Amino acid sequence: MDAKTRVLIQDDEVSLKEVVRLLQRRKWLVALVTLAFGGLAALVAWVTPNTYRASIIVAAATNTPGSGQMGGLGAVVSQFSGLASLAGLAMGGDSRRAESVAVLQSEALVEDYIRDNHLLQVLYAKEWDARAQRWKITDPEKIPTVWKAAQRFKRSIANVSTETKTGLVTLTVTWYDAKLAAKWANDLVAKTNDRLRGKAIVESDRNIAYLNIEAAKTDVVGVKTAIYSVLQNEISKEMLARGSDEYALKVVDPAVAPEVPHSPQPVMWVAIGLFAGMLLCVTWAFVSVAWSKTS
């Protein structure tokens, strides 16, 4: 490469000094654009409705009720059809915890909660005419349904996360009303406990009836002993379910109504707006210098 070519290449390069000089010459324009972006961000933050975030922390139950009483009977019970599963031997702590978390974030639970608490009109307040008690939307396909509300609830309102090390589960609800956000979070955990407790009671009742029938069929002492041991375990499970409100999820830290909105954050939004305005000016200066060298 000869000297003339190197000079031409150097002339085409955009230096930082040239960009800075251009920005200094147009400092009032730069200041105006930067302040305009900051003001626009402040305006957006001001007109954006406040959203509040409430969180409840729970510990999922991991111990199978009454399983510690089985001792060495597991081998004996496993010889008889159906008794091992009735004794709770097949379900470990991880399975119960996974079931509790799955129910907490299940679509069926959310749909039932929305339906039982008449939340369609709350979730879609803009589409609901409170005075006429009907939807403003005339298109049947666009009218909100429980299914649509549940999808929105799971996608953008409620979030469930599990801490890997501690196993603690956090349910976070984000909404425009702080009290409602806290109420929904606490209610969903309570509803999960109610659903799993009811399921456990029904299963124990069915198992107890089955075990009583099986015990009446045999006179073998060993078999009766095994059946009665499993029966005692089932009775203990039912007693625990009936007597515990926090059957599946134990509340470590209940949700409370936050006093400070989660979003928008005006200071941060203004800072981002100012930065965006300055970045736009720098980009414009760089492009202008480069364009002047190529033209």
Residue pairs with C-beta under 8 A, 6 or more apart in sequence:
11 293
12 293
12 294
13 293
14 286
14 289
14 290
14 293
18 289
19 282
19 285
19 286
19 289
22 285
22 288
22 289
23 30
23 281
23 282
23 285
26 281
26 285
29 281
30 278
30 281
33 277
33 280
33 281
34 274
34 277
34 278
34 281
35 274
35 277
36 277
37 273
37 274
37 276
37 277
37 280
38 270
38 273
38 274
38 277
39 273
40 273
41 269
41 270
41 272
41 273
41 274
41 276
42 266
42 269
42 270
42 273
44 264
44 269
45 264
45 265
45 266
45 269
45 270
46 266
48 263
48 264
49 176
50 176
50 261
50 263
50 264
51 174
51 175
51 176
51 261
51 262
51 263
52 174
52 175
52 176
52 177
52 178
52 181
52 257
52 258
52 261
52 262
53 172
53 173
53 174
53 181
53 258
53 262
54 172
54 173
54 178
54 181
54 182
54 184
54 185
54 255
54 256
54 257
54 258
55 170
55 171
55 172
55 173
55 185
55 253
55 255
56 170
56 171
56 185
56 186
56 189
56 251
56 253
56 254
56 255
57 168
57 169
57 170
57 251
57 252
57 253
58 168
58 169
58 170
58 171
58 189
58 249
58 250
58 251
58 252
59 167
59 168
59 169
59 249
59 250
59 252
60 96
60 97
60 100
60 101
60 167
60 169
60 248
60 249
60 250
61 93
61 96
61 97
61 100
61 247
61 248
61 249
61 250
62 93
62 94
62 96
62 97
62 167
63 93
63 96
64 88
64 91
64 92
64 93
64 96
65 88
65 236
65 237
65 240
65 241
66 88
66 232
66 233
66 234
66 236
66 237
66 240
67 87
67 88
67 89
67 233
69 229
69 232
69 233
69 236
70 77
70 87
70 88
70 89
70 229
70 233
73 87
73 226
73 229
73 230
74 84
74 87
74 89
76 222
76 226
77 83
77 84
77 87
77 89
77 226
77 229
77 230
78 84
78 89
80 223
80 226
80 227
82 210
83 211
83 214
83 226
83 227
83 230
84 90
86 207
86 210
86 211
86 230
86 234
87 229
87 230
87 233
87 234
88 233
88 237
96 248
97 167
99 196
99 248
100 169
100 192
100 196
100 248
100 249
101 160
101 162
101 169
103 109
103 192
103 195
103 196
103 248
104 160
104 169
104 171
104 188
104 189
104 192
104 249
105 154
105 158
105 160
107 150
107 151
107 154
109 188
109 191
109 192
109 195
110 150
110 153
110 154
110 158
110 188
111 146
111 147
111 149
111 150
112 191
113 119
113 184
113 187
113 188
113 191
114 120
114 123
114 146
114 149
114 150
114 153
115 146
117 187
119 149
120 128
120 144
120 145
120 146
120 149
121 128
121 130
122 180
123 144
123 149
123 152
123 153
123 157
124 144
124 149
127 135
127 136
127 137
127 143
127 144
128 134
128 135
128 136
129 135
129 136
135 143
135 144
137 143
137 144
156 174
157 173
157 174
157 175
157 184
158 171
158 172
158 173
158 174
158 184
158 185
158 188
159 171
159 172
159 173
159 174
160 169
160 170
160 171
160 172
161 169
161 170
161 172
162 168
162 169
162 170
163 169
163 170
168 252
169 249
171 185
171 188
171 189
171 255
172 185
173 181
173 182
173 184
173 185
173 188
173 255
174 181
174 262
175 181
175 184
178 257
178 258
178 259
178 261
179 257
181 255
181 257
181 258
182 255
182 256
182 257
182 258
183 255
185 255
186 254
186 255
189 249
189 251
190 245
192 248
192 249
193 245
193 246
193 247
193 248
193 249
196 247
196 248
197 241
197 242
197 244
197 245
197 247
197 248
200 237
200 238
200 241
200 247
201 238
201 241
201 242
204 234
204 235
204 237
204 238
204 241
205 238
207 234
208 231
208 234
208 235
208 238
211 227
211 230
211 231
211 234
212 231
214 227
215 224
215 227
215 228
215 231
218 224
218 227
240 247
241 247
